[in-house]
Amino acid sequence: MLRRHIASEQAFWIAEAGLNDALYNMRISSSWQPPASALDYGGGTYSVQKVDIGSAIELRSTGTYDNVSRSVKGALLRIPKPFEN
């Protein structure tokens, strides 16, 4: 029971790291696309999905550690630049 709880916590923090990585990459390039396969991180893996929902972009990161997965979501709102048509 304790081992599963620890794995769940690790998976959550790995998912958080994946979301932060995606947000960082989106700030650098709005055309960034998530990698096709999971990335290694902290003894586990994470994968990110990007969904365009009109005026926003939703990012969902799933972290996996010791066969336990947790997911977190974030969204970016598109704000037009001034004087841009």
trRosetta pair geometry for C-beta under 8 A, 3 or more apart (Angstrom, degrees):
i j d omega theta_ij theta_ji phi_ij phi_ji
1 4 6.0 -56 -152 34 28 108
1 5 6.6 28 151 -18 63 106
2 5 5.5 -54 -149 35 35 114
2 6 6.4 35 153 -19 67 104
3 6 5.8 -54 -149 36 31 111
3 7 6.3 32 152 -18 64 107
3 66 7.6 -112 162 143 94 156
4 7 5.5 -53 -146 38 33 113
4 8 6.3 38 152 -24 65 104
4 68 6.4 138 -156 -78 71 142
5 8 5.6 -52 -149 33 31 114
5 9 6.6 31 152 -17 63 103
6 9 5.8 -53 -151 36 33 111
6 10 6.4 33 151 -18 65 106
7 10 5.6 -53 -147 38 32 113
7 11 6.2 36 153 -22 65 105
7 65 5.1 -168 -161 103 73 96
7 66 4.0 -96 -123 64 126 122
7 67 7.4 -5 176 58 149 62
7 68 4.1 113 129 22 112 138
8 11 5.7 -51 -146 35 30 112
8 12 6.5 35 152 -23 62 103
8 68 5.1 -89 -77 155 60 144
8 70 6.2 98 -165 -54 68 124
9 12 5.6 -51 -151 31 32 114
9 13 6.6 23 156 -11 65 105
10 13 6.1 -61 -150 40 31 104
10 14 6.2 32 152 -20 66 108
10 42 6.8 -169 -170 133 95 121
10 43 7.0 -46 -177 76 137 114
10 44 6.2 137 138 -22 108 138
10 63 7.7 -144 128 141 59 125
10 65 3.9 -97 106 96 114 172
10 66 7.2 68 65 11 138 105
10 68 7.8 96 62 71 93 116
11 14 5.6 -55 -146 37 31 113
11 15 6.4 35 153 -21 64 104
11 44 6.3 -151 -99 -174 63 170
11 63 4.5 157 -176 106 58 96
11 64 5.8 6 -127 -120 107 20
11 65 4.3 -141 -66 20 73 97
11 66 7.9 -108 -52 41 103 76
11 68 4.9 -126 -30 106 146 89
11 69 5.7 -166 -168 -133 141 21
11 70 4.1 127 116 10 105 99
12 15 5.7 -56 -153 34 30 112
12 16 6.5 33 148 -20 64 104
12 63 6.4 -167 -66 59 6 134
12 70 4.3 -37 -78 98 64 160
12 72 7.3 87 -157 -46 70 113
13 16 5.2 -44 -146 33 39 117
13 17 6.5 44 152 -21 64 99
13 42 7.0 -98 105 131 103 172
13 63 7.0 -147 70 138 38 174
14 17 5.6 -49 -151 33 34 114
14 18 6.6 37 148 -20 63 103
14 41 5.4 144 -146 92 94 108
14 42 5.2 -145 -94 58 96 127
14 44 4.7 -63 -87 73 167 125
14 45 7.2 72 165 75 140 18
14 46 5.1 -168 150 -59 92 109
14 63 3.1 143 87 -153 94 129
14 64 7.1 -85 93 36 146 32
14 65 5.8 151 -5 -46 143 110
14 70 7.9 120 55 54 88 100
15 18 5.6 -53 -152 35 34 114
15 19 6.5 34 151 -19 66 103
15 46 5.9 162 -98 -123 42 116
15 61 4.7 142 -169 114 72 97
15 62 5.8 -31 -111 -147 108 16
15 63 3.2 -114 -45 -6 70 105
15 70 5.1 -116 -10 95 143 86
15 71 5.8 -169 -142 -124 147 25
15 72 4.7 134 134 6 117 100
16 19 5.7 -54 -149 35 32 111
16 20 6.4 31 153 -17 65 106
16 61 7.3 157 -67 88 13 140
16 63 7.3 -26 8 -30 56 143
16 72 5.8 49 -80 14 60 160
17 20 5.7 -54 -147 39 31 111
17 21 6.3 35 152 -22 64 105
17 41 5.5 -167 101 157 141 148
17 42 6.8 140 10 -13 160 130
17 46 6.5 -172 78 -16 91 158
17 61 8.0 -165 69 161 47 151
17 63 7.3 86 39 -92 91 130
18 21 5.6 -52 -147 34 31 113
18 22 6.4 31 153 -18 64 105
18 39 7.2 153 -110 53 100 112
18 41 7.0 -175 -63 31 84 157
18 46 3.3 -143 -64 148 134 146
18 47 7.1 7 -154 44 152 13
18 48 5.3 -172 164 -63 108 100
18 61 3.6 161 96 -159 112 128
18 62 7.4 -38 70 46 161 32
18 63 6.1 -173 0 -70 125 88
19 22 5.7 -54 -149 36 32 111
19 23 6.4 32 153 -18 65 105
19 48 7.2 151 -87 -111 47 112
19 59 6.1 131 -137 119 79 120
19 61 4.0 -127 -57 4 77 141
19 72 5.3 -68 -39 91 146 116
19 73 7.7 165 -113 -146 133 8
19 74 5.2 118 -169 -6 119 127
20 23 5.7 -52 -144 37 32 111
20 24 6.3 37 154 -21 64 105
21 24 5.7 -54 -151 35 30 114
21 25 6.4 25 154 -15 64 108
21 39 7.9 -89 100 66 167 154
21 46 7.9 133 31 89 133 139
21 48 7.5 -138 80 -43 101 146
22 25 5.8 -58 -147 40 31 108
22 26 6.2 32 154 -21 66 106
22 32 7.7 166 -157 118 64 133
22 34 6.5 -16 -112 -92 113 100
22 48 4.6 167 -73 -151 134 158
22 50 7.2 -175 -162 -77 128 102
22 59 4.8 159 121 -159 145 145
22 61 6.4 -157 -1 -70 134 114
22 74 7.6 158 83 55 118 125
23 26 5.6 -53 -145 35 31 112
23 27 6.6 35 154 -22 63 102
23 59 6.9 -149 -63 40 74 164
23 74 6.3 -40 -69 110 116 156
23 76 7.3 157 -125 -66 82 117
24 27 5.9 -56 -156 30 30 112
24 28 6.8 25 150 -16 64 105
25 28 5.6 -54 -151 36 37 111
25 29 6.7 -35 171 44 70 87
25 32 4.4 150 143 -159 102 163
26 29 7.3 -91 -139 72 25 49
26 30 6.5 45 -169 -112 71 46
26 32 5.4 -123 -87 45 50 130
26 57 7.0 -176 -140 89 144 148
26 59 7.5 -113 -37 -60 145 139
26 76 6.0 -147 141 -39 151 163
28 32 6.9 77 70 -56 90 132
29 32 4.6 118 83 -48 95 89
32 50 8.0 168 103 -78 80 163
33 50 6.7 -133 -139 36 54 144
34 47 7.3 87 161 -179 133 67
34 48 4.1 -152 -124 85 137 97
34 49 6.5 -104 31 -96 159 21
34 50 5.3 169 -15 -15 108 105
35 38 7.8 150 96 -87 117 6
35 39 6.0 95 48 -52 151 104
35 47 7.6 -112 76 -134 91 73
35 48 7.5 81 34 40 75 95
37 47 7.3 -85 167 -106 29 111
38 45 3.9 48 154 165 127 128
38 46 6.3 162 -157 78 88 21
38 47 4.3 -69 -96 -60 77 98
38 64 7.3 -24 -149 28 152 121
39 45 6.3 153 75 -156 34 78
39 46 5.9 -23 59 61 86 75
39 47 7.3 144 10 -85 71 52
40 44 7.7 166 -150 96 56 28
40 45 5.7 -46 -97 -98 43 77
41 44 6.5 -28 73 71 67 69
41 45 6.7 105 26 -126 77 28
41 46 5.5 -18 33 5 129 106
41 63 7.7 -78 74 -129 116 101
42 65 7.4 -44 107 -94 100 122
43 65 6.4 53 102 -134 92 103
44 63 6.0 69 111 178 136 86
44 64 5.2 -170 -179 92 112 53
44 65 3.5 -73 -77 -87 142 74
44 66 7.3 -70 -93 -9 108 58
45 63 7.4 170 90 -151 42 53
45 64 5.1 -4 58 55 85 101
46 61 5.6 6 -177 -177 119 100
46 62 6.5 164 -151 83 67 45
46 63 4.6 -26 -95 -97 96 69
46 64 7.2 172 -84 15 45 70
47 61 7.3 169 85 -150 38 57
47 62 5.4 -8 56 56 84 96
48 59 6.1 -15 -168 -168 108 97
48 60 7.0 153 -155 79 57 46
48 61 4.9 -20 -100 -98 82 77
48 62 7.9 -178 -81 18 36 67
49 59 7.3 157 80 -155 51 47
49 60 4.7 -8 55 58 99 98
49 62 7.9 36 -5 -7 99 103
50 57 6.3 -11 -167 -178 93 108
50 58 7.5 153 -157 81 44 52
50 59 5.7 -13 -104 -103 70 73
51 57 7.1 153 78 -163 46 58
51 58 4.5 -14 62 60 100 101
51 59 7.9 -172 23 -74 72 30
51 60 7.4 28 -2 -2 110 105
52 57 5.8 -28 -105 -108 57 78
53 56 5.2 -16 70 72 97 88
53 57 7.1 157 23 -105 77 24
53 58 5.6 41 -6 -12 125 107
53 75 7.9 -46 42 -136 127 116
55 77 6.5 10 136 -156 91 75
55 78 5.2 -132 -171 48 59 99
56 75 5.1 10 174 -180 127 111
56 76 6.3 159 -160 80 73 46
56 77 5.0 -35 -101 -102 92 55
56 78 6.5 -150 -84 -1 34 81
57 75 6.7 160 80 -156 46 62
57 76 4.6 -4 53 54 97 100
57 78 7.2 85 -17 -46 90 96
58 73 6.4 -16 -172 -166 98 108
58 74 7.5 158 -157 86 54 41
58 75 5.0 -26 -102 -100 65 88
59 73 6.8 151 84 -157 54 56
59 74 4.8 -12 61 63 103 88
59 75 7.1 -178 18 -84 73 35
59 76 7.3 49 -13 -10 109 98
60 71 5.9 5 -178 -173 97 116
60 72 7.4 173 -151 87 55 38
60 73 5.0 -21 -100 -101 76 82
61 71 6.7 162 85 -150 45 65
61 72 5.5 -10 59 59 94 85
61 73 7.8 176 19 -86 68 33
61 74 7.8 17 -2 8 104 101
62 69 5.6 6 -180 -171 104 112
62 70 7.2 170 -151 86 61 33
62 71 4.5 -27 -97 -94 77 89
63 69 6.8 162 85 -148 44 61
63 70 5.5 -12 59 60 93 83
63 71 7.6 172 18 -86 66 38
63 72 7.9 19 -2 4 104 98
64 67 7.2 4 -176 -114 102 15
64 68 6.9 161 -152 78 61 39
64 69 4.6 -24 -95 -93 83 83
65 68 5.9 -26 69 60 69 89
80 84 5.6 -150 178 67 95 112
81 84 4.3 68 70 -12 91 134
